[in-house]
Amino acid sequence: MPALSPPLPPPTGAKHGVNSETFRSPPLDGSISVPQILDYHLAHSPSHPLFRYKPHDAASIATGYKQILWRDVVRAVHRAARFVTRKVEESPVQAASPLIAILANPDFPTYFALQYGIIRAGYTAFPISPRNSPEAVAHLLHQTGSTHLVVGNEQALRELAQSALGLVARQHQRASAIVDIPIPAFGDLYIENDVDFEPLPPMVTPDFTQTALILHSSGSTSFPKPIPLTHRIQLQWCRNVAYGEMDLSREVMSLHSLPLFHAYAGMTSSDAITAGITLGVLAPSASLRTPSPEDILEEAVATGCTLIANVPSNIEVWASDPVSVAHLTKFERVMFGGAPMNPEIGDTLVASGVRLQNLYGATEIGSACMIIPAEAPGDEWNYITLSPAQTPYFQPQEDRTFELFLYPSELISILLVNTEVDGRPAYATNDIVLRHPTKPQKFKVVRRADDQIMLSTGEKTNPGPIEATIQKHPMVKKAVVFGRGKMQNGVLIEPTSGNGIDPTDVEALSSFRNAIWESVEGANTVAPSHSRIFKEMILVTSPSKPMAYTDKGSLKKQISINLYSAEIEALYVAVEDSSQTDIEPPASWAYTDTLIFVRKVVNKVLGHVLQDDDDIFQSGGDSLQATWIRNTVLRALRESGVSMMKLPQSFIYSAPTISKLTKYISSLSASGPSVVVAPDYVEARAKEMIAMVDKYTVNFPAHTPTAPAPTSEVALLTGSTGAIGSAILAHLVTLPSVSRIYAFNRKSKNGPSIRQRQLRSLEDRGLDVSIIDLPKVMFVEGDTAVPGLGLSKELYFEIRDSVTFIIHNAWRLDFNLTLSSFEPLIHGVRNLADLALASPHPAPPRVLFESSVSVLTTALTDWSLPGSVPERALEDPRIAISMGYGESKWVSERILQIASERTALRGVVIRIGQLCGGSNGSWNQSEWIPSIIRSGEVLGALPQAEGDVSWLPASVAAVAIVEMRNSPYTTLHLAHPRRTPWSLIFEYAAKSIGAELISFPEWFARLEASLQSDEPQVELVKRNPALLLLDTFRSLSRKPDVPGPGREALSMPVLDTDRAVEVAPSLSEKNLAALSTKDIDRWLRYWRKSEFLCVK
């Protein structure tokens, strides 16, 4: 066939590939089709990467990721084309135009090769979402006339295919004509070092009006509709990215959460074909896992992605975690689409330095926005910039808004023309938009013109069938589904006359819900899984506040929802932490009883029965249902009196089958009230820790002296703006031997500068603020996790050539994160070691690493050696297993210790115990001791405990750390050598704030009971921040009343400090007295001055 005639005009955007040595932009004028563009890349961009992934053995790879080049991808496409052609030719029924549907969810590279292999073979590819029901799949197969069906290997997919084919057979008598083809594996298509590979013959240019690919709609209003893409339309999709303003050939886009059957993934892969974008994907695997939001971001960071796009619900999860937000600030764009984002969260992210970008498109029209504007939208993040290729029509509405229509044009074909505007065919988006006041191509979506409800997950709900089914119940007058921008739907019910209830009456509400539940379940059976209504999401109107109606008796839906906006918001808040309360905890947490319990929970939440080894997510589960399962398990454990490590949000993702959940839960809770960690869990965590140590202890550079010994000391201090960092800086400037101090901190993102942050920190701690202007202090912005510390070459070389010791103080204090989230910080430790080894001095700079008593997590409960914990290296990772924070410190300790063994580097690990208020009493109010003292004012009581404490003032700790820079020992402990009785501190504090002194278990019971207050939880926690550490205090309340040998109060381990006292004069008996009431007075004055405590 000839090329497209007339040829398409050249796009008006940025030229892709200008900044790349490996990518050459393909012709986009219609001279060749998309499958021919792939062959073009085999010839012209063979060494350019299309895919990047973090392999299962990432620790053994220097970069931490692997890449698949265009050469290997196109060869895989050719192998897939041969595979499909062979299967078609072997079919018992021959079709003139084979149409090959795909019902599978393999890894992205495999799916890509298969889909484009089908098209390269001259057939039509039809990817079908496995989340469809059997009826929907059967409908799609019949409507399109599919001749073949490639099916995934998972049992759930095999059953879905069999059910769908059975329906086609019964309803249309043609199932025998649909040939079932097993999906090829990754290793079948991507073959390394295949010297015998032969490419297919050059492809004949296809008829551009021929269908190349079929997509389908979401099926939110009825069965999903097939949407055909001709070769012309497929090429136009690929052209859209060429109307952007950036060369994207060196960018890496995270697609870790999206399968290729998802329309957005299809659009993005089209962008990659045109612009040379590399796609970050999950590692090829025979069993593809469903990643949690945490997994997605971790994978994106690990693969060096510069762009990330996701649904708002995942971005909102990341927004709640400061470490995740810090990662997000490093992306060139964080893009979202398909659903509205919470405006407050979006504003907060942008204020934190995140470059948000709103996307816009649909299966029927492809991507309709610009990919990507040169400048981030900043505060206008919620506005969408239309692609210059689009021809919009904004139809005015009554409230200064517009309904958006899009016209087809020479540049853009509309797949589904569903209306006419001014006599021209058009696509009605059904979006009501608000246009930008000064930029006509920008707008933001404010609501839907139809009834569809867009959830924050990107899924759509058609409320009509759900409401109609529920309204058939005789007790229901009207039902209105709500949920725009939320993770799940709810329904507002107005009872019929005589069936009204007081919705604040818990028993009456429960009874009403139970009475109509059969009708709600009936609605759930016909609705998509994401649209299911849970019983707890049924809201009943009050007789005193009926729904709103017109004079003719028609329901005013939106006004009715607005009437109950406060109740709806309160319901969502309540449901966030709620669970399936009608499922009783098991009689015991032995394996068999736990298995029965987990089966009930999973099967009830999912609404159908799973086999014990079925993957929850492969069987229709989603993030909402994962949350319900987790909450139900937690509620049952707590009702049973079991205290355990807090299960993370990703718990269900880590153990996604009934069997794995049962094993994990029963192992954790096997010993009742005590914390028990399953052996296989311990071994898995230990292996991960060792693997991370191995990853960062390979190929240390050799130290090569080239300069004489320095005549003065030069310090590199990381994290100078923190509490201990400020005190260290304040002491360093007083030392005549120190001629320069590089105060190294993370880069400021739209916030106070380093100098401003340092000034505030010094002021808060009563330290000399004038030191920030001293010539010897140089503030440096950078990132230890990146090569060259994120500095200019000139500054990096200056620091390398002059520094004589490094104090690595900066670290993220967050006990909820896993080890992988700390990897950038661990990478920073290695980078600092490399910096020291690159020094030209006769001896490399000493690296002092501030570790923590948290590496002794296991020692807190199971330190088996007699006496105190010695000042030595801890080579067994199991001692630190529990929190990612402690695990990360252990990994970093080992990196320095191994570097000291293998190279000329001399690292000093300083394990720091509990620090208390400094010279002016300043003590971070979020820590556990200040939280306890604050609780005394709220509860009227403070806890008593037997034994001593070794808390060290932060100002003393800072001096001691500096003194340790010349230590001959590689491991030191920083704690008060002269311990103080817990009773002395808390008896004095109790008297000072007017509280009684009670046992720790009694105090904890009173704290836990305070949760029953009617006060809003946000205000309750603000007034009593100890509630934020409830799990920690629950664990401490179960410690023995009298600590054993080698134990402090609350069974904390005693740290040996003999070596520390030897090298740090500030810790000597002559210079440091035991804590006294004077210290406590300083703490109390500071907390009262900051209004943390009431002023006396």
N, C-alpha and C positions, 0 to 999 in steps of 0.2 A: 504494500500500500504506500502511497505517497506521503510526504510530510504534511503536517497540519496546514491547511490553506483556508483563508490567508494566514500567514504566520502571526503569532502573538507578538504584540509590541514589547520592547524591552522594559523590564521593571524599572521603577524610578528610585529605588532605594540603594542601600550600601552594596558594594561589590564584595562578595564573600571569597575568602582565600587570599586576599591581599597580604594579610599578616601571617600566612602559613607557608612553610616550606614544603609541606606534604600534600596540601589539598588544592585541587584545581576546580574552579567553578564550572559546572556543566552548562551546555546550551539549554536555554529555556524558551526558545521561540517556537517549539513544536516540530523541530526538525527530527527529534527523536522522542520516544515515549519514556515513561518512568522506568520500566524494566530495562530499557536500553541505556538509561542513565547509569544504572548499576553496572552494566558492562563497561560503560565509559570510565567509571571509577576504577575498574580492574586494570584498565590501560593507563589512566592518567593520575590516579590517587591511590595506588596500591598500598603505600606505607602509611596512609593516614588512618588513625583509629576511629572506628565507628562505635565500639562498645568498650566499656571499662568496668571491671567488677573486682570486688574484694574476694579472693579465693578462700577456701576453707583453711588453707595453710598459709594465710597471709603473713604470719610471723616470720616465715622463711624467705620472704621477698623484700628486697630493699625498699621498694616504693610502697609496699603494702597492697598493691593492686596489680591486676593483669589487664592487658588490652587485646582486643580482637581487631585486626586491621581490615580495611576494605578488601584487600586481596583475599583474605580468608573468608570474609562474609560472602563475597560474590561466588567464590568457589562452592560454599555451602548452599547458596541459592541454586547453582547449577546441579549439585547433587540432589537437592530436593526436587528440582524439575524432573530429573531422570527417574527418581523414586516414584513420583506421582504419575508420570507418563506410563511407567511400567505397570502400576496398579490399575490405571484406567484401561490399558490395553488388555490386562488379564481379567477384567470384569466380565461377568456372564452377560451383562446387558450393555450394549454399546450405545453411546449418546452422540449426537452430532455436535453438540456444544456442551461438554462436561462442565458442571457447576459443582465445585467441591467445597462443602461446608466444613468448618473446623469447630469441634466442641471439645476444647482442651484448654489447659492452663499451664503450659510448659514454661521454661525459662525464656526470657525475651529473645536472646539470639536464635534459639531454636524456632520460636514462633515466627520471627522475622524471615528466616531462611525458608520456612515452609510456605508462608503466605506469598512471598515474592517468587518462590519456586513455582507455585501453582500458576501465577500470572505469567512468569517467564516461559512456562510450557505452553502457553496459549489458551489456558482455561480461565474460568472466573473463580475467584476465591471469596468465601463467605464466612468470616469469623463470627461465631455466635457466643454470647456471654453464657457461661455455665451457671450463672445465677438465675437464669430463666427457669420457669416451671416446665415440666414435661409437655403440658398443653401448649405453652408458648413456643417451645422448640419445635413441636410437631407442626404448629401453624406456620412457622418460618420455613421449615423444610418444604412444606406443601406449596406455600405461596410462591416460593422462588423456583420450584421445580428442581431442587437439589438432586444431583445424581449420585454423589458420593459424600460420605461423612467420615472425616478423620476424627478419631476419638482418643482422648487422653487415657492413660493407664490407670488412673485412680479409680477405685471401686465405685465411688459416688458418681463419677462421670460415666462409667460403663452402665450403671443402673439408670442414670438420666437418659442416656442414648437409647437404651433398650425400651424404656417406657415411652419415649417420644416416637420411636419407630413403630412400636405397637399401636400407638394412637393413629399414626398415619395409615397403617394397615387396616385398622377397623373402620376408619372414617373415610378413607379415600382409595382403598384397595391398590396401593402402589408402593408399599414398603419394600417389597422384594426388589424393586428397581433402584433402591438406595443402597449403595455398596458401603459397607463398614470397613474403614481402613485404619489399622493401628498407627499411632503417631511415631515417627522416627525419633530416635534419641539424639541428644546433642553430639555424642561421639560418632554417630552415623553420618552427620552432616559436616561437622568441623573436625577434620582429620589433619593432625600436625605432620609436617614433613612428607606430604603426599607427593612424591616425585613423579608418580604416574598419572597425576591429574590431567584430564583433557577437558578443555572448556567446550561448551555446546557450540554448535555452528552459530555464526552471527544471526541475530534475530531479525526477521522481516518486520519492518515497521507496521504495526497493527492499524486497523481501522479505528480512528480516534473516537468514533461513535459507538464502538463495541464496549460492552460492560467488562471492566477489569476486576472490579471489587464490589462487593455488596456489604453494606453496614446495616445496622438496624437501630431503630429508636429505642428509648428506654422502656416503652410499654407501660408508661405511667397512667395513661387514660384507657387503654384497652390492651389487646395483644400488641406486642412490638411490631412496628412496620418495617419491612425491608426497604433499604434506600440504596439504589444502584449508583456506582461511580463509573463513568466511562473513562477511557484513557485520557480524554481531554480534561475532564474534571480532576482526575488524579494529578495531572500535570499542573493544573491551576492551583491545587492544594499545595503542591511543592513550590510554586512561585510566590506564595503569600509572604514567605520569610524574606524574599528579595525586595519587599517594600519597606523593610525596617531601616534603621539608621546606624546599625552597628555591624561590623564584620564579626561573624560568630564562629569563624573556622577554628578558633583556639579555645572556645568555650566548652565546658562539660556540663551537660544537663542531667540532673537526677530524675530518673524514671523508675525509682526503686519500688514504687507502690502501684504502678499501673501495668496491667497486661495489654497486649497489643489489640485484643478485641475491644478495648475501651477506645472510644472515638478520639479522645485527647491524645492518647498514646500514638494513635495513627497519625494525627496531625503533627505531633512532635517528630516522629520518625520521618515524616515527609520533609520537615525542616532540616533534619540531619542530612538527608539525601541531597538537598539543594545547597545548604550552607556549610556543611562540614562539621556540624556540631557533633561532639562525642557524647554518647548516651551512657550515663551511669546506671547500671542494672544489677540485679541480684545475681550471684554466682550460679552458673549452670548446675543443676542438680536433678537427680531422678525424682525427688520428692520436693517440690517447691513449697517453701514455708510462706505463711502469710505474715508479713512484717508488721510489728507494732509501730506506732508513731516514733517511739524512741529508736527502734531498729532503723527506720527509714532515714532519720537524720544522721545516725551513726554511720550508716553505709555511705550517705552522701559526703560526709566529712572524710571518711576513710578513702574514698575514691577521688578526692580532690575536686569535687563538683564546684563550679562557679555559678551555676544557675540551678534553682530548684523550684518545682511547681507542685502544688498539692492542694487538697481540699481544705477549706477553712477549719474544719474540725480538728485536723492534725496540727495545723499551724497554731491553733489556739492551745493545744496541749503543749507544744514547744514554748509558747509564750509564757507559760506558768513556771518555767524553769530558767533561772538566770544563766546557767551554763549553756543551755540550748540557744537562748537569745544571743549569747556571745558568739556562738557558731554562726547563727543566722546573719549577724552583721558582716561576716566575711564574704557572703555571696554577693555577686554582682546584682542579682535580682532574686527576690523571693516572691514567686508568682502564685496566684490563687485564682480559681474560677469555678463555675458550676454551681455556686451557692454564695449567699451573702456572708460576709465576715462581721463579727461583732465590732462595731465602730470603736468602742473603748480599747479593745485589744489591738486593733489596727493602729490607732493613734499612739498607743504605748510602744508598740514595736518600732514605729517610725521615729519616735522620740529617742529610742534606744540606739538608733543608727541603722535599723534594718531598712533595706531598699525594697519596699513592697511594690508589686505591680499587679493590677487587676486584669485578668484575661477575659475574653468574651468569644463565644462561638457556640456551635451546635452541630450535631451530626448532619442536619439537613443543609448546612451552609459552610461547614468547615470552620476554620479560625477566621473571625471577622475583625480582630484587633491587630494593631501593629506589633510585629515581632522583630526587634524590640526597640523602643525609643532610646535615643542616645543618653538622655538624662532621666534619672529616676524621678517619679512624680512627687516625691516628698510628701507634704501634707495633703496633696491631692491624690493620695494612693487609691481612693475609692472610685476615681474617675477612670473610664475606659477610653483609650485612644483608638478610634476606628482606623483600619488599614486604608491607605490611599486608594487601594484597588476597589473598595466598596462604594456603592452608590446608595446612600441612605435616604429615607423620607421620614421626617418627624411629623406625625399627625397630632395637632394640638388637642389637649384634653382640657377639662374645666379648671383644673387646679394648677395651671402653669407647667404641667408635665406634658409629655408627648408619648404616643405609642410609636415604637420603632418598626419600620418596614425596610426591607432591603430589596433593591431591584437587581435582577441579573444584568450582566453587561458583557462586553467583549472580553473583559479581564476575569470576570467571575461568573460561573454558572451556578444557579441555585438548584440544588438537588430536588427540592420539594417546593414548587410554586403552589401556594395555597390560597391566594387571593388576588384581587386586582385593585390598584390604587390609581385613580385618574386615568383609567383605561389601560394601564400598563400591568403586566403580570408582576407579581411581587411575592416576597415571603414575609408573612406576618410573624414577628418574633414572639408576640404576646407579652413583650416586656414594656412596662411603663417606665419611662426614663426622665431624668432631670438633666437638662443640658447645662454645660459649663457656661457661666455668664459671659466669658470673653473668648473662649476657644471652641469654635463651632463643631470641631470633630471629636470633642470629648463629651462624655455623658456618664451618668451613673444610674444603675437600675434601682428603682424604688419599690416596685411591686410587680406582680403578674397581672396581665389583663384577663386571663382566664382564672380558673379556680385552683390551678396546680400549686402545690405547696413545695417549696424547695428547702430541703433539709440542709444542715451545715455539712453533712457528708457528701453533698453533691447529688444525692438521690432525690427523685421527685415522687410526690404522692398525689394521686388523683382522688380527691375526697368524695366525689359523687357516689360511686358504688358503695363505699364504706358507709357513708351516711344513710343511703337508701336502705341498705341491709339492716342497719341497727334500728332505723325508724319503723321497721316492720313489727317490732316488739310492742305489745299493747301498752306497756308502761312508759314508752318513749314518745313524746310529742315531736321533738326536734333534736337532731344531732348535728353538731358542727365540729369538723376536724380542724385542729390547729397545729402549729409546729414550725412555721417559717423561721429558718435560721437556727433551729435547734437540732439535736442529734436524733430525736425521736418525735413521733406524733402523739397527740393526746386528743380526746374528744370531749366536748362540752355537751351535756345532755340536759334537756328540759323535760321533766316528767309530765305525763298526761294528768288531767284533772283527777284528783283523788289519790295520786301516787307521789305527791310532792314530799320532800323530806327536808330536815334541817341539815345542810351539808357539813355543819360543824359537829354534828352528832356522829361520833366514830362508828358506833354500832349500826345506826340507821344507814350511814353511807356504805358500810361493808355489806349490809343486807341488800341494798339496792343494786350495788355492783354485781353481787352474786346472782340476783334475780334476772338481770339482763345479759349476763355473761354469755349465754348460749348464742344470742344474736351477735354479740361482739366477736365471738369465735367464728361465727359464720362469715362475718365480714373479713376476718383475718385469713380465712381459707382462700378467698378470691383475690386478696391484695398481695402485692409483692412483699417479700420478707421484710424489706426495710420499712414498709408502711404499717406493720403490725401494731395493734393497740394493746398495750399491757393493761392489766386490770387496775394497777396503781395510777394509770394515766387517764382514768375516767373522772371527769369533774362534773358535778351535778349543780344545777342552778338553785339559787335560793328562791322560795316563794315570794320574798319581798323584792327580788330583782330579776324579773323575767327577761327573756331575750327581747330584742327590738324587732318590731314588725312595721310594715307599711300600712297605710289605710286600707289597702286591699287584702291585707293579711299575709303578704309575702315577707319572708324572713330577711332581715338586714344582717347578713353574716358578719361583715367586718365590724359593724357597730356593736353587735352582740359580743364578739371576741374582745373588742376594746372595753366593754363594760366589765369584763372579767379579767382584764390584763393583770391586775395585782394578784388575783387568785392563781392565774396561770403561771406567773413567774414564781410564786411561792411553791407551786406544785413541782416545777422543774428543780428548784433548790432542794426540796425534800427528796425527790426521786434520785438526785445525784448520788446520794449515799444509801438509798434504799435497796431492798432485796426481795426475794420471794419468801415472804414471811410465813406462808402456810406450809413450808417444808420444814419438818422438825429435824433438829440435829440427830445424828446417829446415836445409838445406844452407847457405842464406844468408838474410838478412832482407830481400832484395829482394821487391817486391810479390808476384810470382807464387809464389815459394816460401812466403812468409808466408801467402798465401791458402790454399794446400794444407794447411799446418799448422793454421790456424785452423779450416778445415772439419773436419779430423779431430777436433780438440779438442771443438768445439761438438757435432758429431753424435754423438760417443761419449758425452759427458756427458749429453746429452738423450735418447739412446737411439733417435733416429730422424733421418732426413735432412731438413735444412732447405735451402731456396734461399738464395742469398747475401744477398738483401735481406729475408728473413723476419725479423720481430721475434722475438728469442729468447723473450721473456716472453709474447708473444701466441701463441707456439707451444708453450706448456707449461712453459717454464723458470720457476724460482723462485729465491729468495735463496740457497738451498743450492747449487744448480747454478751460480749466478753466482760463488760463492766457489770452486768447483772449477775453473771455467774460468780465473778470475783466477790461482789458484795454479799451474795448469799452464803458463800463459803466463809467469809470473814465473820458474818453475823452468827453463824452456827458455832464457829470456833469460840467466839467470845461468850456466847451463851453457855458453852460447856466449861468455861473457866480456863480455857487454854490460852496461855500467853506465848507468843511466837514472834519471829521477825516479821515486820510489816510486809505483806505481800505487795510487790510493785504493781503498777498499772499493767505492765506487760506480762504478768504471771501466766495468764491463759495462753498468750502467744508462745511462751516458753514451753508449755506442756499442753499442746492443743488436742489431746485425745482424752477420753474418759480414763483409760488405763494410766496414762502419764500423770494426769491430775490426781488420781487416787494414790498412786505411789508417792508422789511428792507430798500431798497433804498428810497421809498417814505417817510418813517418815518424820515430817516436821513435828507432828503432835503425838507421837507414839508414847512419850513419857509424861503426858498430861500437862501439868503447869509449867514444866521446865522447857527451855528452848533446846530443841534437838535438831541438828542438821544432818540430813541423810548422808550416809557415806558416799554414795555416788555423786551427790551434789558437791561434797567436800573435794573429792578427787577431781571433778570437772573444774571447780574453781581453782584448785591448786595448779592444774595443768595450764589453765589460761594465764595464771600469774607467771608461771615459769616460762611459758611461751613468750610473754611480753618482755620478760627479762632477756631471754635469748634474742629477741628481735632487736633490742637496743644495746646489745653488748657484742656486736660483730663489727669487725673492721675498724677498730679504734685507730686513729692516726698516730704515728710515731712522734714523740717529742724531739725536735731538732733544735738545740740551742744555737743561736747566731748572734746574741747580744750579751754584753756584760751584765753583772748583777745590778739591779736598780738601786738607786741611792735613797729612795723614799717609798712609802707604801701607797698603793692606789687601790681603792675598793670598788667593786661592782656589787651594789645592793639591789636585789629585786624586791618589788612590793614595798617601796618606802612609804607609801601613803596609808598603809594599814596601821593597826594598833602597835604591834611589836616592831614593825618596820620604821615607824616614826621615832620610836624610842631608840632604835639602833642608829638611825641617822643622827639624832640629837647627840648621841655619845661619840660617834665617829668624828664629828666636826671638832670635838674637844681634843683630839689626839694630835699632837704636833708632828708625829711621825707619818701621819696620813696627809698627803699633799692634794689628793683629788678623790672625790666620791662620785661615781656615776650612779645616780638614783634612777633605776630602771623600772618603768611601769607600763602597763598596757596602754594602747592608744586611746585617746578620748574620742567618743562618738557623740557629737552634738551635745556634749555636756560640759561640766567644768573642766578646765585645763588641769594638767598635772600640778602646776604650781598652786592653783586654787584648791585642789584636793589636798595637797600637802599642807597648805596653810590652815585649812579647817581641821585637819587631823592633829596638827601640832597644838592649835588653840584648844581643842577639845581635851587634850591630855595634859594641858598646863605646861607645855614645853616651849622653848624659845622660838618664836616664829621668825625672828630675824635671820635665822640660819639659812633660809631659802635664798637669801641674797648674797651669801658668802661666795667668793670666787672659786673656792675649792669644790663647791657643790654644782654638779651639772645634771640637769634633768633630761632623761632620755626616754623617748616613746618607742616601743617595739613589741615584739612577740617572741618569746623564747621558743615557741613551738615550730617556727618556720626557719628555713636555712638563713644563716646570716643574722638571725634574731630580728628580722624585719627592719634592719638598719641599712643606711647607705653603706656602700663599700668603704668609703673613706672613714666613716665613724666606726664601723666594725673593726677595721684595721687599727684605728687609733686605740680602741679599747683592748684589742688583742695584744698590742705591743706594749701597753703600759700597766695593765692590771696585775696586782700581786696577790690579791685574794678575792674570792667571790662568796658572798653570803646569799644563798638562795632561800629567800623568805616567802616569796609569793606562792600562794596555793589557794585553791577553791575550798572553802569550808562548807560542805554540804553532805550530810550523812545519808541522803536518799539516793545519791547517784551510784551507778554501777562502775566497775573498774574501767570499762571501755570509754566511759564519758570523761575519765581523767587522762586518757591517752595523750592528748595534746600537751598536758602538763608534764607527763612522763617523757615525752619526746623532748621537751624543753630541758630536762635534766641531762639527757645525752648531748644536746646541743651545747650546753654550758661546759660539759666535760671536754667536748671537742675544742671549744674556745680556749680552755685552759691548756690543752695539749698543743695547741698551735702557737703558744706563747714563745717568743724568741729568747726569753730569760733562761739562765742556767737550770733553774727548777721551775716547773709549771706552777701557776697560782694554786694555792690551796682552795678547794671547793668545800664550803661548809653548807650542808643541807639540813634544813630544819625539818626533822621528822616528828613523829608524834607517838604518844603512849597508845594511840589507836592501833599501832601495829601489834599490840599485845592483846587484841580483842579476845582471842581464845584464852589468854592468860587471865582475863577478868573472871573467868569461870572455871578454868581447868589448868592453871599453872602447876605442873607436877613437881617442879624442882623445889627443894627446901629454901627458905629464906627469901631475900629480895631478888628481883630480876637483875642479872648481871649486865654490865656495860660491855656487850660484845655483839658480834654479828649474829643474826637469826636466819639460818639458811633454810629452815623448814617453812614453806609458805602457809601451812595449815594454821600456824599460830595467829595469822592476821585475818583469817577468813571470817567475814560477816558483812562488813560495810565496804563499799567501793573506796571510800576515803582511806581507811586503814590499809586496804590492799594496795592502793596506789602508792602510799608511803613506803610500804614494804618493797614493792617493785623498784622504786627509786633508790632506796637504801642499797639493794643488791646491785643495781647498775653502777653506783659509785664504788661499792666494795670490790666488784669484779674489775672495774677500770683500774682501781688502785693495785690489784694483784697483777694485772697484765701489762700495765704501762707505768710511766714515771709519775702519774697523777697521785696525789695524796688527798683523798677525800676525808672529810670528817662528818659523820652522821650524828646529829644532836637530837635525841628523842626528848621531846618537851612534854612535861606533865601538865597539870592544871595551873594556869596562870591566873593571878587575881589582879585587883586594881593597882595601878601604878602610883607614882608619886602624888598625884592629885586625886587618887581613888577611882580614876576612870576605868570602868569595867563594862564591856559590851553587854547591853541589856538583854540581848537575845540568848545569851548563854544560860546553862542550866542552873547555876547557883543564883545569879540575879533573879531568874524567873521564880525560883523557890521563895526568895525573900519577898518579892512582890506579892506572891500568893498569900503570904502571911497577913497582909493588909486586907485581902479579899476574904480569905477563909477564917481569919482570926486565929490562925495556928501555924506553927513551923514544925518541921520534923526533927526528932531527936535520933541520934545514931551513936553506937559505940565505936570507939577507935579514933585514930588520928587522921589528919590530912597533911599533905606536903605542898600546899599551894604556894606559889612563888610570885611576888610582885613583878609585873611586866617590866617595870623600870630596871629592876635588878637583873631580870632575865636578859634584857638587851645588852647590858654591860658584860654579862658572863659570856654571851654568844661571841661578842667581839674578842674577848680575852681568849676564847678557845681557838682562835685562828692559827695559833702556833702549837696546837696540841700534838704530842707524839702518838696519841691514841686515835684510832679510826672510829670509835663509837663512844659517845658520852651521853649521860642522862642529865637533863636539866629539871630539877625539882628541888624543893626546899630541903636542905639536909637536916633541919631541926623541925620535926613535925609538931603540930598543934592539935589538941583534942577538938573533935567536932563539937562537943558539948560547949566548950568555951565560946566558940564563934556563935553558935545558934542560941545559947542562953542569953548572950549579950544582945544579939540582933532582935530576939523575941521581946526582950524588955524594952528596947529602943522603939519598936513599932507598935507596942501594945498587943502582942499576940501571946497565946499560950504555947507551951511546948508539949508535943504529943509524939507517940512513936511514929516511925516512918510509915508502916502499914496503915495506921489510923489516919495520918495526914493524907496519904494517897487515896484512901476511901473517901475522905471529905472532898478532895480535889475532883475525883471521878463523879461524885454525886452532884457537884456544882453544874455539871453538864445538863441536868434536868431542868434548869432554869427556863422560864418562858422568854427570857431576853434573847434577841436575835444572836445567832452564833457568832457573827462577825464582831459584834459589840462585846460579847462574853469573852472571846479570846483576846480582844484588845485590852480588856480590863484585867484579865488574868492570863498572861502569856504562857504560864506553866502548862496550860491545856494543850499547847502545841507540842509539848514533849511528853504527852501522856504515856505513850508506849515505853519510852525510856524510864519514866518513873515507875511504871508498872513492874518492869523488870527489876529495878532497884529495890522495890518494896518487898520482893520475894527473897532478897539476900538474907543470909543468916544474921541474927541479931548481934552476935558476937563474932567479929572477924577472926579467922584462923591465923596461924603463923605466916609471916610474910605478907600480911594483908593490912590495908588501911580501913578506914570507915567504909561501909557499904561494899566490903570485900574487894576494893581496888588493890592491885598489886603494889607492893613497895618497890620503888626503884633504887637500886644501888647508885650512889653518887660519889663514891670515893675518888674516882679518876677525875670527875668534873671539878670537885673541890680542889684537887691537886693542881689543875691547870688554870682555874678561874679564881683569883684572889677575892673577887666580890662575893663568893659563896662561903668564904671562911667564917669561922665562929667569931673572929675579931670584927669582921665587917658586916655580918648579917645576923640579926637577932630573929628569934621565933616570932611568928605573927602574934599580935596583941590587940587589945581593944582599940588602940590608936589606929591600927590599920582598918578595923571594922568601921570606926567613925569616919575615916576618909571615904570608904565605899558609900556609906549612907549619905554623906554630904553630897557626893557627886550625883547619886541617884535622885536626891531631892532637888538639887539644882537643875537637873534635866527634867524634872517633874515625872520621873519614872515612879518615885515614891511620893507620898503625901508630905507636904512641908510641915514640920513640927514646930 
